Amino acid sequence: MRPTAIVIVFLFCSMTSATAQIDPAPDGIGIYADLEATQSSVSAVAADLIPVYLLMTRPTTTVGVVAWACTVVVPSNAQILGWFIPGWSMNVASPPDFVVARGAEPHPPADVIHLMTFWVRMSDTEPAFFYLTGSALAGHGFDEFPVYLETDDYETGHYLHCYPDGPDNPVFAVNASMVAVESASWSDLKALFR
């Protein structure tokens, strides 16, 4: 019975560390491998084409997002083959800088807002880490962090925190893990069943 319990514990631990949940904090932004904002890392070989998504999570707006701004910091071993901003939108900057205004229809309030899709091609299998920062082109007061503006309020910037660990840390990884893993010794695991 004990060997079976140990196997179940290993399986449970590996499943829980592999599936991240949506950022629980309000006003988040991140790069994800899925539109549900649950995967912040992927594995790829050289020349694979990987679609990834820039997503806003749990925005506090109740009226919608009319504009947003950020810069995507791309690692040297990754090439972006295309940027796609859904809906009627206009980027007044040049990628990887984005200062995007929506047309007549703002992004409606939702737990996850799909801001952009882009396609990544890796040049090798080395780890690659993507970052998000503010956009200098967003203007003074809006350039420190990723930011959005609500419908009917073009003066109040709502800063976004970079998920999972802030603007000085990566938000997405290729061929690396974004989940901190604590090592456990064999005696620590055996102690669970004594």
Salt bridges, closest charged atoms under 4 A:
ASP23 OD2 - HIS161 NE2 2.40
ASP111 OD2 - ARG58 NH1 3.97
GLU150 OE1 - HIS158 NE2 3.28
